[in-house]
């Protein structure tokens, strides 16, 4: 009975090309894409900040050299912000690659699922072959020359049953290989994501603290310029400063990824779908219930 149930089992929700990809896999891929995009945007932002800092300092030296010392400090502050963003972008790429490793490892597990499903298809064909051969034998039993064909028919049945039995063992091994790969993936994924999230949360907080202090320095310099009646043209030029990057989107995406094994991207064995349809063959318009029961 157990062998017959296993014979109808099929792994579902695993293929990446199917529409029913597990949300946990999609969230991992989503964060990798967003993290990579964030790093790219952060590098662009750093370039904009650098350009702004250099340009504003050149304007001051051309328009009001008496304010050059203060604007040099202002320029250095913004160039430090640019450098800080480039350093964070490097770390974001590192974290993105850690997350990508989880996705790549999932592809390896997917191969085991493909192997299992291929063997499952072969096993089902073997089951059909047994029914087919037994159906032929049942039909020939009603024919006058059955005794002349009996040995050959019985040999075909025995061969079909032997093949079915062998494929059932192959299917058991394929299922166990899939389960082992899945368990190893669980351990790898939890460790890798935990490290990535812990590391990124720490460096993001450090970055935010440093950036906030630098922006406060820039604000203090601007207040001093206003008190010293800096030319309005220069004050207007300061309004073109690039706006800080919003990190809330990537933080929200990180929170969407399940980090525990209970919410894994791959369905556990008890979630393997069971095909409960009972196979039967029609012969001369009649159901071979005897054959199904015998199998």
FENBELSUL-V624352 format. One record per backbone hydrogen bond with DSSP energy under -0.5 kcal/mol. NH is the residue of the N-H (numbers start at 1). CO is the residue of the C=O. Records with the same first field share a line. If there is no record, write none. Layout:
# FENBELSUL-V624352
NH: CO ; CO
This chain:
# FENBELSUL-V624352
5: 1
6: 2
7: 3
8: 4 ; 5
9: 6
10: 273
18: 15
21: 18
25: 22
26: 22
27: 23
28: 24
29: 25
30: 26
31: 27
32: 28
33: 29
34: 30
35: 31
36: 32
37: 33
38: 34
39: 35
40: 36
41: 37
42: 38
43: 39
44: 40
45: 41
46: 42
47: 43
48: 44
49: 45
50: 46
51: 47
52: 48
53: 49
54: 50
55: 51
56: 52
57: 53
58: 54
59: 55
60: 56
61: 57
62: 58
63: 59
64: 60
67: 64
68: 65
71: 67
72: 68
73: 69
74: 70
75: 71
76: 72
77: 73
78: 74
79: 75
80: 76
81: 77
82: 78
83: 79
84: 80
85: 81
86: 82
87: 83
88: 84
89: 85
90: 86
91: 87
92: 88
93: 89
94: 90
95: 91
96: 92
97: 93
98: 94
99: 95
100: 96
101: 97
102: 98 ; 99
103: 99
104: 100
105: 101
106: 102
107: 103
108: 104
109: 105
110: 106
111: 107
112: 108
113: 109
114: 110
115: 111
116: 112
117: 113
118: 114
119: 115
120: 116
121: 117
122: 118
123: 119
124: 120
125: 121
126: 122
127: 123
128: 124
129: 125
130: 126
131: 127
132: 128
133: 129
134: 130
135: 131
136: 132
137: 133
138: 134
139: 135
140: 136
141: 137
142: 139
143: 140
146: 143
148: 145
149: 145 ; 146
150: 146
153: 149
154: 150
155: 151
156: 152
157: 153
158: 154
159: 155
160: 156
161: 157
162: 158
163: 159
164: 160
165: 161
166: 162
167: 163
168: 164
169: 165
170: 166
171: 167
172: 168
173: 169
174: 170
175: 171
176: 172
177: 173
178: 174
179: 175
180: 176
181: 177
182: 178
183: 179
184: 180
185: 181
186: 182
187: 183
188: 184
189: 185
190: 186
191: 187
192: 188
193: 189
194: 190
195: 191
196: 192
197: 193
198: 194
199: 195
200: 196
201: 197
202: 198
203: 199
204: 200
205: 201
206: 202
207: 203
208: 204
209: 205
210: 206
211: 207
212: 208
213: 209
214: 210
215: 211
216: 212
217: 213
218: 214
219: 215
220: 216
221: 217
222: 218
223: 219
224: 220
225: 221
226: 222
227: 223
228: 224
229: 226
230: 225
234: 231
235: 231
236: 232
237: 233
238: 234
239: 236
240: 237
241: 238
247: 245
251: 247
252: 248
253: 249
254: 250
255: 251
256: 252 ; 253
257: 254
263: 260
264: 261
271: 268
272: 269
273: 10
275: 8 ; 273
276: 274
279: 277
283: 286
286: 283
288: 281
289: 287
292: 288
293: 289
294: 290
295: 291
